[in-house]
Amino acid sequence: MQTPKPAQLLRILIGEAARHEGKPLHEAIVMKARDMQLAGATVLRAGMGFGHSHKVHTAKILQLSDDLPLLVEIIDTEDKISAFLPVLDQMMSHGTVTLETVQMLRYGTEP
């Protein structure tokens, strides 16, 4: 049985329309996390949500939004997440970021 190791979970809440250097922001974030060899990143699309503007973005047919909420989750050690934060800061113009201390179990072979 594996022993859980301390880690940090970085959650980035942005809109689908957000861009960084002409690319979708969520793609740029995931690729940068990969370049920095963080343990993992996942993008989840939400069906409904709102941010600082309080405008509701939804996937309902009658109110279809082209800016659905996205959640990017990245996990790794506290040191590696801390090193990623200044890079993320340069990429973000809107959104919300949260950090949580979690326990991580890794399965499979290390690359």
C-alpha positions as protocol buffer text, in pm:
chain_id: "A"
residue {
  index: 1
  type: MET
  ca { x: 0 y: 0 z: 0 }
}
residue {
  index: 2
  type: GLN
  ca { x: 124 y: 346 z: -90 }
}
residue {
  index: 3
  type: THR
  ca { x: 179 y: 614 z: 166 }
}
residue {
  index: 4
  type: PRO
  ca { x: 18 y: 951 z: 84 }
}
residue {
  index: 5
  type: LYS
  ca { x: 264 y: 1237 z: 38 }
}
residue {
  index: 6
  type: PRO
  ca { x: 192 y: 1604 z: 108 }
}
residue {
  index: 7
  type: ALA
  ca { x: 113 y: 1804 z: -205 }
}
residue {
  index: 8
  type: GLN
  ca { x: -64 y: 2117 z: -321 }
}
residue {
  index: 9
  type: LEU
  ca { x: -367 y: 2142 z: -544 }
}
residue {
  index: 10
  type: LEU
  ca { x: -380 y: 2459 z: -752 }
}
residue {
  index: 11
  type: ARG
  ca { x: -724 y: 2546 z: -891 }
}
residue {
  index: 12
  type: ILE
  ca { x: -758 y: 2812 z: -1158 }
}
residue {
  index: 13
  type: LEU
  ca { x: -1106 y: 2939 z: -1244 }
}
residue {
  index: 14
  type: ILE
  ca { x: -1121 y: 3119 z: -1578 }
}
residue {
  index: 15
  type: GLY
  ca { x: -1351 y: 3171 z: -1875 }
}
residue {
  index: 16
  type: GLU
  ca { x: -1323 y: 2973 z: -2196 }
}
residue {
  index: 17
  type: ALA
  ca { x: -1266 y: 3293 z: -2394 }
}
residue {
  index: 18
  type: ALA
  ca { x: -956 y: 3395 z: -2193 }
}
residue {
  index: 19
  type: ARG
  ca { x: -640 y: 3415 z: -2404 }
}
residue {
  index: 20
  type: HIS
  ca { x: -264 y: 3428 z: -2352 }
}
residue {
  index: 21
  type: GLU
  ca { x: -44 y: 3526 z: -2646 }
}
residue {
  index: 22
  type: GLY
  ca { x: -324 y: 3441 z: -2888 }
}
residue {
  index: 23
  type: LYS
  ca { x: -386 y: 3090 z: -2751 }
}
residue {
  index: 24
  type: PRO
  ca { x: -663 y: 2977 z: -2519 }
}
residue {
  index: 25
  type: LEU
  ca { x: -540 y: 3051 z: -2167 }
}
residue {
  index: 26
  type: HIS
  ca { x: -629 y: 2707 z: -2034 }
}
residue {
  index: 27
  type: GLU
  ca { x: -416 y: 2542 z: -2304 }
}
residue {
  index: 28
  type: ALA
  ca { x: -124 y: 2777 z: -2235 }
}
residue {
  index: 29
  type: ILE
  ca { x: -144 y: 2701 z: -1861 }
}
residue {
  index: 30
  type: VAL
  ca { x: -149 y: 2323 z: -1912 }
}
residue {
  index: 31
  type: MET
  ca { x: 140 y: 2333 z: -2160 }
}
residue {
  index: 32
  type: LYS
  ca { x: 347 y: 2553 z: -1928 }
}
residue {
  index: 33
  type: ALA
  ca { x: 276 y: 2317 z: -1635 }
}
residue {
  index: 34
  type: ARG
  ca { x: 390 y: 2030 z: -1856 }
}
residue {
  index: 35
  type: ASP
  ca { x: 705 y: 2220 z: -1960 }
}
residue {
  index: 36
  type: MET
  ca { x: 784 y: 2276 z: -1592 }
}
residue {
  index: 37
  type: GLN
  ca { x: 729 y: 1903 z: -1530 }
}
residue {
  index: 38
  type: LEU
  ca { x: 451 y: 1940 z: -1276 }
}
residue {
  index: 39
  type: ALA
  ca { x: 287 y: 1613 z: -1171 }
}
residue {
  index: 40
  type: GLY
  ca { x: -44 y: 1665 z: -1352 }
}
residue {
  index: 41
  type: ALA
  ca { x: -298 y: 1909 z: -1492 }
}
residue {
  index: 42
  type: THR
  ca { x: -662 y: 1871 z: -1593 }
}
residue {
  index: 43
  type: VAL
  ca { x: -912 y: 2112 z: -1751 }
}
residue {
  index: 44
  type: LEU
  ca { x: -1280 y: 2075 z: -1663 }
}
residue {
  index: 45
  type: ARG
  ca { x: -1558 y: 2264 z: -1842 }
}
residue {
  index: 46
  type: ALA
  ca { x: -1853 y: 2373 z: -1630 }
}
residue {
  index: 47
  type: GLY
  ca { x: -2212 y: 2390 z: -1753 }
}
residue {
  index: 48
  type: MET
  ca { x: -2286 y: 2709 z: -1563 }
}
residue {
  index: 49
  type: GLY
  ca { x: -2114 y: 2973 z: -1351 }
}
residue {
  index: 50
  type: PHE
  ca { x: -2030 y: 3337 z: -1296 }
}
residue {
  index: 51
  type: GLY
  ca { x: -1726 y: 3538 z: -1199 }
}
residue {
  index: 52
  type: HIS
  ca { x: -1640 y: 3893 z: -1099 }
}
residue {
  index: 53
  type: SER
  ca { x: -1889 y: 4045 z: -1347 }
}
residue {
  index: 54
  type: HIS
  ca { x: -2175 y: 3837 z: -1199 }
}
residue {
  index: 55
  type: LYS
  ca { x: -2289 y: 3762 z: -1556 }
}
residue {
  index: 56
  type: VAL
  ca { x: -2411 y: 3402 z: -1565 }
}
residue {
  index: 57
  type: HIS
  ca { x: -2251 y: 3188 z: -1836 }
}
residue {
  index: 58
  type: THR
  ca { x: -2448 y: 2874 z: -1919 }
}
residue {
  index: 59
  type: ALA
  ca { x: -2458 y: 2584 z: -2164 }
}
residue {
  index: 60
  type: LYS
  ca { x: -2840 y: 2597 z: -2187 }
}
residue {
  index: 61
  type: ILE
  ca { x: -2954 y: 2609 z: -2550 }
}
residue {
  index: 62
  type: LEU
  ca { x: -3157 y: 2930 z: -2517 }
}
residue {
  index: 63
  type: GLN
  ca { x: -2876 y: 3114 z: -2337 }
}
residue {
  index: 64
  type: LEU
  ca { x: -2571 y: 2946 z: -2490 }
}
residue {
  index: 65
  type: SER
  ca { x: -2249 y: 3116 z: -2387 }
}
residue {
  index: 66
  type: ASP
  ca { x: -1925 y: 3119 z: -2583 }
}
residue {
  index: 67
  type: ASP
  ca { x: -1740 y: 3181 z: -2257 }
}
residue {
  index: 68
  type: LEU
  ca { x: -1822 y: 2884 z: -2034 }
}
residue {
  index: 69
  type: PRO
  ca { x: -1642 y: 2856 z: -1700 }
}
residue {
  index: 70
  type: LEU
  ca { x: -1329 y: 2639 z: -1693 }
}
residue {
  index: 71
  type: LEU
  ca { x: -1149 y: 2487 z: -1397 }
}
residue {
  index: 72
  type: VAL
  ca { x: -781 y: 2401 z: -1441 }
}
residue {
  index: 73
  type: GLU
  ca { x: -645 y: 2177 z: -1165 }
}
residue {
  index: 74
  type: ILE
  ca { x: -273 y: 2124 z: -1119 }
}
residue {
  index: 75
  type: ILE
  ca { x: -114 y: 1910 z: -850 }
}
residue {
  index: 76
  type: ASP
  ca { x: 244 y: 1870 z: -731 }
}
residue {
  index: 77
  type: THR
  ca { x: 466 y: 1940 z: -432 }
}
residue {
  index: 78
  type: GLU
  ca { x: 443 y: 2275 z: -258 }
}
residue {
  index: 79
  type: ASP
  ca { x: 785 y: 2376 z: -393 }
}
residue {
  index: 80
  type: LYS
  ca { x: 695 y: 2306 z: -755 }
}
residue {
  index: 81
  type: ILE
  ca { x: 356 y: 2478 z: -728 }
}
residue {
  index: 82
  type: SER
  ca { x: 525 y: 2779 z: -563 }
}
residue {
  index: 83
  type: ALA
  ca { x: 769 y: 2799 z: -855 }
}
residue {
  index: 84
  type: PHE
  ca { x: 476 y: 2788 z: -1100 }
}
residue {
  index: 85
  type: LEU
  ca { x: 279 y: 3073 z: -936 }
}
residue {
  index: 86
  type: PRO
  ca { x: 494 y: 3363 z: -1070 }
}
residue {
  index: 87
  type: VAL
  ca { x: 465 y: 3216 z: -1421 }
}
residue {
  index: 88
  type: LEU
  ca { x: 87 y: 3187 z: -1381 }
}
residue {
  index: 89
  type: ASP
  ca { x: 76 y: 3546 z: -1254 }
}
residue {
  index: 90
  type: GLN
  ca { x: 225 y: 3664 z: -1585 }
}
residue {
  index: 91
  type: MET
  ca { x: -38 y: 3470 z: -1783 }
}
residue {
  index: 92
  type: MET
  ca { x: -352 y: 3572 z: -1591 }
}
residue {
  index: 93
  type: SER
  ca { x: -550 y: 3890 z: -1643 }
}
residue {
  index: 94
  type: HIS
  ca { x: -883 y: 3768 z: -1493 }
}
residue {
  index: 95
  type: GLY
  ca { x: -986 y: 3474 z: -1284 }
}
residue {
  index: 96
  type: THR
  ca { x: -956 y: 3323 z: -942 }
}
residue {
  index: 97
  type: VAL
  ca { x: -687 y: 3093 z: -808 }
}
residue {
  index: 98
  type: THR
  ca { x: -707 y: 2874 z: -499 }
}
residue {
  index: 99
  type: LEU
  ca { x: -448 y: 2659 z: -325 }
}
residue {
  index: 100
  type: GLU
  ca { x: -515 y: 2359 z: -103 }
}
residue {
  index: 101
  type: THR
  ca { x: -288 y: 2131 z: 89 }
}
residue {
  index: 102
  type: VAL
  ca { x: -374 y: 1774 z: -9 }
}
residue {
  index: 103
  type: GLN
  ca { x: -236 y: 1422 z: 19 }
}
residue {
  index: 104
  type: MET
  ca { x: -116 y: 1268 z: -310 }
}
residue {
  index: 105
  type: LEU
  ca { x: -79 y: 905 z: -413 }
}
residue {
  index: 106
  type: ARG
  ca { x: 100 y: 838 z: -744 }
}
residue {
  index: 107
  type: TYR
  ca { x: 48 y: 515 z: -935 }
}
residue {
  index: 108
  type: GLY
  ca { x: 233 y: 392 z: -1240 }
}
residue {
  index: 109
  type: THR
  ca { x: 591 y: 436 z: -1349 }
}
residue {
  index: 110
  type: GLU
  ca { x: 763 y: 768 z: -1320 }
}
residue {
  index: 111
  type: PRO
  ca { x: 856 y: 922 z: -1659 }
}
